Each structure stands twice: as C-alpha cells, then as structure tokens.
Amino acid sequence: MSSTQPYHQATQSNADWQARKTAAIARGQGNAVSVYVERASNAELWDVEGRRYIDFATGIAVCNTGHSHPTVVAAVKEQVDRFSHTCVMVTPYDSAVRLAEKLNDLAPGDSPKKTIFVTTGAEAVENTIKIARAHTGRRGVIAFNGGFHGRTLLAMGLTGKITPYKNLFGPFPGEVYHAPFPIPFHDVSVEDSLRALKSLFKVDLAPEDCAAIIVEPVQGEGGFYPAPDEFLQALRAICDEHGIVLVADEIQSGFGRTGRFFCSEYAGIEADLITTAKGIAGGYPLAAVVGKAEIMDAPLPGGLGGTYAGSPVGCTAALAVLDVIKQENLVYRAGMIGQQAGKRLAGLQKKHPNVIGEIRAERGAMIAMELVKDGDAQQPDAELTKRLVARACENGLILLSCGVNGNVIRLLPALTIPEDILDEGLDILETSIAECL
Ligand SMILES: Cc1ncc(COP(=O)(O)O)c(C=O)c1O
C-alpha cells in the first residue's frame, strides 16, 4: 500500500463490498446483513451508501455504552498515545490492576475475589474450566442444552447447539456432558432439568468427578431464555453439596445489560467463577474471569494468560465503560429499556398472537420475541424470522436472530439509546412484521 493511500476506504456500494467479502473471507465467517459500516454513533449507524440504521444489535451485546461513547474514545486515544501493548505478563501497567480491583468489587458475594484477563469470551470460558480442574483435581464438566460458550474447541464442546457451531467440527472434547435447560415455553420445568441432572450424575458422571457446572443466567445464542432464579439457586446448592465449581457465563448477560450489573444477582447467588467479555470494554477486545480467590489461585504462575490478555487499550476502555455505566445510571436504564420494549412487544403480540409465541423482556435490555406457526411453541418459524431480519434491515433497523431453532428475534439496544430512537426502532419492527405477514 502506498503511503498516501488511506486506510479507510468505503467508496463502494454494500453489494460491491459483499461481493469482495465473499471472495476474500471464508464462508464460515458469515455476516447477518450486508450493511458495510461507514460510521456509528451511540445507537445509530450509517452505511457506505449513506443510509442510516437504528442498531438493535450493538455488535452482539458489546457496545452497551453506545458506539464511540466520547468518554471511552477519549480514554482510548489517551492510552494509545502513551503505549498500546507491552504484555501484562511481561511489563504490566496500572489499568489492568485497577480494573481487576473494580471487577473483584463488582462480582456478587462476600468472598474475596481475584481476576484474570484474556482477549475473547471463548478464552474466558476455556480458562474457567482450566481453573476449575486445577482447583478440584477433577475432569468432568456439565453444560446445558441450548447454551452457547464460544467457538474454540472446548468452548464449542460446551456449547449445546449444533447448527452452525458444531457441524463438521467433531470429534468434540471429552468429559463434557449436557443437561436440559429449563424453558417453561417449551414445557421443560426446573424440576425436569434437575431430575435430568441427577440422572446424569448416576449415568455418565459421578458428582465427585465433576469439576464444574457452567450456566448462562440468560441463554444468549440459545434463544434468550432466562434461567429461573430457583434453578440457579438449586445449582448453587448442588455445587456446594458436591464441591463442584459453579461457573456463571455472563459474557452476554453481564455489564449492566439485564438491569443488574451481573445477571446472576437476580437469583441472589454467588457463582464461584464468572466470565465476562463483550460489554466490558465497549468494543475493544477484552475478556476476564472473576472468581473466588482461593479457586482462581489454583493454576500455577504462567498457566493462564496470553500475549494480548488484558491489553492496555482494552483495560483503559473498560475503566471508562465502568465510569459511563455509573455516571449515566445504565444498569437502571437497562431495566427501563426492557419495560418500554416489553410493553410495545406485548401490544404487538396481541395483534399477532398466532405468530408471536412469547415475549421475554424480564431481564432488562436482553429482550426477545419467539416466532411460531399457529401460536404453537412446537412449530418454530425460522423462515419468518429470517425474512423479518432482512425486511427490518431494508427499513433501517439492524436486528439479530437467535435460538436453537433459529426462530427468536433478540433486541440488544445500547443502554444509552435515547427513548425516541428506541421507539422509532420498535416502530420499524412493527411495520416490518406487518409487511412480512
Ligand atoms: C454466553 C456467551 N459465552 C461465550 C461467548 C463467546 O464469546 P466470544 O465470541 O467473544 O469468544 C459468547 C458470545 O456470543 C456468549 O454469548
């Protein structure tokens, strides 16, 4: 590249970029919609053709503080001017220590906490299993049907959703077992799940061989199903009884998104280890494991980490994100967003009861709408879901789908979204549904 050529080139159409992307980037790394971003600000983005969109995706629950929040941008610029990388495992820096101290304070429960930093969510998940195995000296891990924990090999093994995450990628890591996740809408009760877990302990894995149980307080990719409080409390009790490490995967549900700083606070439990990523640094790659100090310290020095683990840019961004969350009262705001969107979606469900099977808006700004045929939970409408995502995009709204059956629309607006823009986005959603039927 010549020194005069700009690094930012966005002069072509979305279709042109999509053609170049398809030719240059392998199909395994797909994209939800062919919208090539020119710039983004708070809850809106603009594409290379100058079209404006309301963003209900926030880069999959990452930009909780909105795109390019001025406080975060200023902190990152200041950090990049000083230095961008030295490796926290070689010559560390204050931002990592200060951030760890803050995360240790924020993690629910009274036990003393410690933190490690990594780069991605999947890495955080993998590290919880390493830490749990080192602490317990045991091998087995239990995860849940429909759970999503990442795309690296062990995280994929823990993931309880085949398509598109596991197809063609076996053999899967050993000593990973799955149990049903309670979903009342699909007739799986808390009792059903706990009975299956007991059976798993009899059939596949003795509790004394189980190192960890990992659970999302709200299943994300699996379909935005909140774990009932009594389920998380029962898991806590089972783990206490058998000396198993309880891991709360808060990568999607954390950092204020659900109306609590960590979603597991709703159940009043103290997980042994918590994963956090996505919203932690407002768009800069950073992830962490926070947990009980006695468990976190089980691995030997050097056993955890990575070259970019706890990047100074990510840590500084995260410190700024925490300031913004506090200054703008975003944890509370997440709850308000859930209420505002929940009301609108409930009205929409009344209009289309055969199509909108269930609205889930009780966990702040992690909001979902499950689309079915004939009002029947057992008849998922993945085809309508796909059409709706595409139509909303044409109408200027970025939506994401999820769900084991691909029939859930999830809304993940920035917690900083102004009320009128949230309403405008919901208007577009309403129009788009009507157009798809
Ligand atoms: C609950 C949960 N765990 C783990 C991950 C993996 O995170 P990453 O994509 O940063 O590896 C995700 C990502 O969507 C997630 O939602």
The ligand as an ORCA input file, in Angstrom:
! r2SCAN-3c Opt
* xyz 0 1
  C     -22.684    -16.546     26.769
  C     -21.523    -16.488     25.816
  N     -20.389    -17.140     26.107
  C     -19.314    -17.104     25.304
  C     -19.343    -16.388     24.131
  C     -18.124    -16.362     23.244
  O     -17.558    -15.098     23.236
  P     -16.558    -14.677     22.043
  O     -17.372    -14.646     20.807
  O     -16.010    -13.341     22.464
  O     -15.493    -15.726     22.003
  C     -20.499    -15.693     23.773
  C     -20.568    -14.957     22.501
  O     -21.615    -14.690     21.953
  C     -21.618    -15.746     24.643
  O     -22.762    -15.103     24.337
*
